[in-house]
Amino acid sequence: MVNVRVHLQPIVGMINLPTVLKTAILPGETAERLFIATQVGEILYPGNAVIETFLDIREQVLRLGTSRGGYDERGLLGLAFHPEFSGNGLFYLHYSVAGTQGPGALPGPFQPDPCDPGTLNLRWTDREVRYDHIDTVEEWILEPDGQPRKLRTLLNLRRPFFNHNGVNSLNFSPENGKLVLTTGDGGSGYDPFHLSQDDMEIAGKIIEIDVTTDGFLTDPPVATRFDELPQSIQESLTVIAKGVRNITGIAYQRMNDRYIKYVGNVGQDLVESIFSFVDYDPLPNLGWPGWEGAFPTSIIRNCPGNSAQNEKIFAYYNEAVDLSTQRLMPLISYFHQDPRPDKFAGTALTGVQPYMGNAIPDLTGNIVFTDFVRRGESPARGVLACTGIRTECKLNEFSVIDVDYDFGSQPAYYVSLGTNLDQTRLFLGVYGSASVANLNQGAVFEIMRSLL
């Protein structure tokens, strides 16, 4: 692939951590506006030299960053505007609900031990008391007077751990107009309860929601499994992929008369991966937890007597074998350790978007993605990279994109990636801290062609 260099043009600064970046046309207007959802519960948009607030639900969002050094994967995670938003004013939210904090499904961190079968077959029991929090998916409307109002709750989801709830988790399918919810496996590490491969579990799935139906209740029950939902709600949901660990949303790229879907699966300890597929039959299976992208999921242990070296041990050998012919091969995988001089050591995939514009010719038609932070670099810097459409039955190559913006001595974690309606513009969300509790450290940039 060719070397690409881009410039970052600042749009807004000193905001809270941006989880979603997307554009929409407000009712009564004709031009797209950029909307920014923050993890703590705001939806903002740049106005005339000021940042306007579209919606503020911070009081309704779980308090974030109170432990783990301020790192958190809950909050306002999804925002989607109805395809007819400019006419009907409908939009959708996914967030972690204030006041729903629980003790968690396990008393501490989890790691499977292949020598202890008891760690390979755990079950999530006493779910009504052993959980971390509750997420909700809601339908809202922008009233004619400009005030947003909640219309109904679509889903209430009980989550076992604080992490792996998805991010940029709501998007509309241009194929069928359905709302798509992308959920992670529920968290901890290594999917301790194997939720992502269980067809009855909601966690670890990509789910289409038919929002045109009247089957949703005024106050739907809190659920973890599809069979805990009323039949009318079940009939409004369609699983279109499984085997998800943690996911950065779903993006669509029109090619001729079909759409390629792109989803990023955040890795455990070795690999970050992007998957692409067109059809849902057979059901795409990303392979987790038996597979971590291109590799069987592994436990990393230091070598005896030499801590500078380590060994990788299969975590779930039987599951890796079972899934070896069922799983979808990644479009690309990139690694947490990579000796190749033109690559990088990644940490966590944070965004995937096709670019269909012409302003950055070397990126036209390519898939752009972001990683949270390059390992071993100080001050902290995220990574921008790209790959192409799959042309062969093997892992794609990818290239690191050079960025000519100077962040100075401040950390710059790349936390989100967005695009406009026709995918001709790209937006990057950056945060100056790994802690969501460190407020007002965020900025949003437009990715543009570099003139250097």
N, C-alpha and C positions, 0 to 999 in steps of 0.2 A: 504493500500500500504506500501511497505517497505521503511525504511529511506534510502536516498541516499546521499552520500557525494562526492563532486567533487573538483578537483583542476583546477585553471585557469592558463594556460601557456601563458605568454605574447608573442604576435607575432609582433605587431607594437605599437608605442606610439606617442604622440604629433602630432596627426592628427586632422582634423576638424571632426565634428559630423558625425559618420558613419550611413547611412540610409539603406544600402544594403550590405550584405555579401554573396557572392556565388562564386563557383569555375567554371573554364572553362579551356579548353585546347587550347592554342594559336596555330594558323596555323604553321605547321612545327615542333611542339613539341609533346611529348607523355605523359607528366605528367601534372596533374591539377595544376593550380595556383589559389590562393585566390585573388579575386577582391573585392575592397572596394569602394563603392560609398559614397561620402560625401555630406551632405545637401547643401553645398555652391557651389558644381558643379565640384568636381574632381572624377576621377576614378583612384585608386591606386592599386598597387600590390607589395607584398614584393619580392625584388630581392635578389641578393647576398650581404647580409649585408646592403642593402640600400632599400629605398622605391622608386619604379619606378612609373612614371606617365604614365598611359595608355591614358588618355584623360583629358583635362582641359577645361571646358565650363563655368567657373565662370563669364566671361563677358556676357554670354548669359542667365544666371540665375538671376531672380529677386533679388534685394538686400534684405537681410534678417535681422531680428532682430532689426529693427529701432524703434519699439514701443513694448508695452506689456512686458517691462523688458527684451527684447531680445528673448522672447519665440516666436517661429514661426513654422508653419506646412506646409510651402511652401518650394520650393527648388528642388533639384534633388532627386526625390522620387522613381523612378523605373529604374532598369537596368535588362535586360534579354538577355542572349546569345542564339542565334538560336541553336536548337539541333544539327545542322551540322556546328556549328561555326568553328571548327578546319579545315573544308574544305572550307566553303564559306565565312567566316569572318563576317557574319552578326550579329549585335546586336541592341538592342532597348533601347530607353531612354524615360522617362517621367519626365518632369520638368516644373517649373513655369517660364514664359518667362520674361526676363528683359524688362522694359519699358511699361509693360501692367497694371501697378497699377491703380486701380480705387477707387472710394469712398466707395464701399461696397453696398450691397443690402438694408440694413437698417441703420438708423442713429445711432443706439446704440445697446447694448445687448438686447437679446430677452428672455422672459420667458412667457409661456402661462398662462393664468388665467382662470380656469374653470368657473368663474363667469362672464367673459367678452367674449362672443362668437366671438367678433371681433378679438381676439387674437388666436382663434382656426382655423381660415379659411383664413389666409393671403395668398396672391398671389404675386409671384415675377413679378413685372411689370417693364417696361422701361429697359429691360435687357441689351440693348446695351450701356447704360450709368450707370446703377446702378448694378455694379459688383465689385469684389475685384481684380481679376487678370485673366490671361489666362494661362492654362496649355497646353502643347503640348506633343504628342507621336510621336516619330521619329524613322525611320529606318536608321542605319549607317552601314558602311562596313569598315573593316580593310584591307587596300590596301596591295598588295604584298611588298611594300616598308616599311610597318610597320606604316603607317600614317592612322588614322581614318578619314573617310569622310562621311558626311551626304548624304544619297541617296534620301529620300523623307519624307514628313510629312504624318502621318496616320490620326491624329486627332488634332484639336484645340478646346479646351474646355474652355468656359467662366465659371468662378466659382464665386458664390455670396459672399463668405466670405473667410477669410484668412485660415481657418482651415478645417479639415476633407477632405483632398485631397487624403487620403490613403498614405501608405508608404510600401516599398518593393512591389510596385504596379504593377510590370510586371513580369510574370512568364510564362513559356511554359507548356502546358498540355502534359504529357507523353501519354495520351490516343489518342489524335488526332493531335498533333503537332501544335495546334493553340496557338497564343499569348493570354494571359489572363490579362486583365486590371481590377484591383480592385479599385473602386472609392468610396469615402465617400459621405455623403449626401449633401455636399456643405458648411456645417459649421454653425457658430453661435452656438446655442444650441437648443435642442428639435426639430430640423428640421422644422423651422418656416413655410416653404412653402410646407411641406409634399412631398418633391421631391422623397424620397426613395420608396414610395409606388405607385407613378405615373408611369405607364408602359411606357409613352412616354418620361419621363425625363431620361437623361443619369446619373445624380447623384444618388448615393445610389445603384448602380448595380454592379454585377460582369459580365464582358463582354468578350466573346471570339472574337478574331480578326483573320480572315483568311488572313495571310500576303502573301499567295501564289497568290492572285488575283491581277489583274491589275486595279481594280476599284477605287483605291485611286488617287486623283487629285494631281497635282504638288503643289497647294496651296489651300487646302481644306478650306471651310468657318469655321469661329468660331461659335460653336454651343453650345446649352445647352440641346436641345431636339433631339431625333432621327429623327423627321420629318423635322428638319432643315438641315439635311445632304442630299447630292445627293443620288439618288436611288442606284447607284453603290456602295457607301460606306455602306449604310444601309444593303445591301445584304451580305456584308463581316462581319457583326457583329451579334453575338448571345448572348442574355442575358441568363445567367445560374443561376442567383440568384438575389433577390431584398431584400428590407428592411434593407439595410446596413446603419449604422451610420458612423463609421470610421473603417478602416480595415487595417490589417497588412499583406496583401498579401494572397495568397492561397498556400497550400502545399498538396502534394499527397503522399499517402502511398499505395503501392501495397500489396494487400491481395489476394492470389490465382490468379485468372485471372481478378480481378477488382481493381479499385483504389478508396480508400476513400479520399475525399477532406476535408481539414481542413481550416477553416477561423475564425479569431478572430474579434469580434465586440467590439470596445472600447466603454465603457459605458458613461452615462451622470453623475449622482451623486451617484449611488448606486451600480452598478453591472458591472463587466467585464465578457465577455462570449466567449467561443469557441464553434463553431458549426461544425458538421461533416455530410456529406451526400455522397451518391454514385451516385444516378440518378438525372436527371434534369427534370423529368416528374413524378408528377407535379413540377412546378418551385419552388425550395426552397425559402422560405420567412423567413428572420431572424426576422421579426416582428416589426422592428423599423418604426415609432416612437411610436406606441401604446404600445410596449413592450420593456423593457430594460433587455434583457437576460431572467432570470427566473421571473422577476417582471413586473407588469404593470408600465410603465414610470410614475414617480412621481415627484412632486415638494416638496422640503424640506423646512419647515417653523419652526422657533423656537416657542416653546410653550409660550403662554402669561404668563409673570411673572416668567418663568423658562427657561432661555436661555441654560441651560445644557441639556434640553430635546428638542426633535423636533417631528413634525408630518409629515407624508408622505401623500400627497394628489394626487390622480390620475390626471395626466395632460390631458390625452385624453381618457376619459372613453369609449366613443362610439367606438373609433378606437380599443381600447383594446378588446372590446367585438367582433367587426367585425373580428379581427385577431386571436381570441382565438382558433379557430379550423383550421386556415390556416397556422399559424406560425410553423416553425421548432423548436422543443425543443432543447435547448443548450446541448452540450455534458457535459460541466461544466459551472458553474457560480461561480465567487468568488467576494468578497464584499469589499466595501470601509470602512465598519465597520464590524468587525467579532470578537465576544467575545471568540471564541474557541481557546484554548491555542496553538494548533498545526497548526493554520492557520495564516493569516496575513491580515492587512488592506491595500488593494491595491489602486492604483491611475489610471493607464492606461496600458492596455495590449500593449506590443510593439513587440512581436514576437511569432510565433507558428511553430514548426518543428517536424516531426517524427524523431526518432532515430532508425536506423536499424543496427547499429554496434554491436560488441561484446566486445569492449574495456572497456565499462562501463556496465557490465552485468545487473545490476539492472535497467538500463534504456532501455535495448533492447526491441524494439517493442512498446515503450511508446511514448507519445506526450509531448514534452518539451515546456515550454512557459516562457516568461519573463514579468515582470511588471516594469514600469518606476522607481518607488520609493515606498518603504514601508512607509505608513503614520506614522508620529509621531516619526520617528527615526532620530537621529542626531549623526554624519554627515549622509547625505542622502545616502541610499543604495537601489539599485534595488533588485528585487527578481527573483530567478530562481525556477521553480516548474515543476511538471509533472503529467500527468494523463494517463489512459489507453484507449484502444479501448472500445467503448460502447458495453456492454454485456446485459444490461437490459434497459427497457423503463423508465428510471429515470435519474436524474442528476448523473454524475460520481463523485466519490471521487477524491481528488487530494492531493499531498504531496509537501511540501516545500523542496527544495534541499539545503542541507548545502554546503557552499562554504568555502574552507580553504585558500583563498587568503586574504592577509592583505592590504587593501587600505589605512591604516593609518588614518590620520585626514582629508583626502580629500573626497569630495562627490564622489559618484559613481552611476550615473544614468544608468540603463540598457536600451539602446536605440535601439538595434537591435539584431536579432538572425538569424544565417544562417547555412547552411550545405553544404557538398560537393555533387558531382553528385549522389553517391549511398547512401547518407544519413548515412554514417558510421562515420562521423566526425561532430562536432558542433562548431560553432564560436559565440562568444559573443562580441557585441559592447558596449562600456562603455564611458560615457562622464562625465567630472568633473564639469559641470555646466548645469543648466536648460536653459541657454541662448546660442543660436547658434552664437550670436555675440561675445562671448568670445572664440576666436579662439584657435586652437591647444590644446584642452583639452581632446582629445579622445585617446582611446586605443582599440585594438582588441585582444582577447584572444581565444585560443582553450580550450574547456571544456574537461577535461580529468579525468580519474579515480584518486581518491585521494588515496594516500598511507598511510594516517594517520589513 
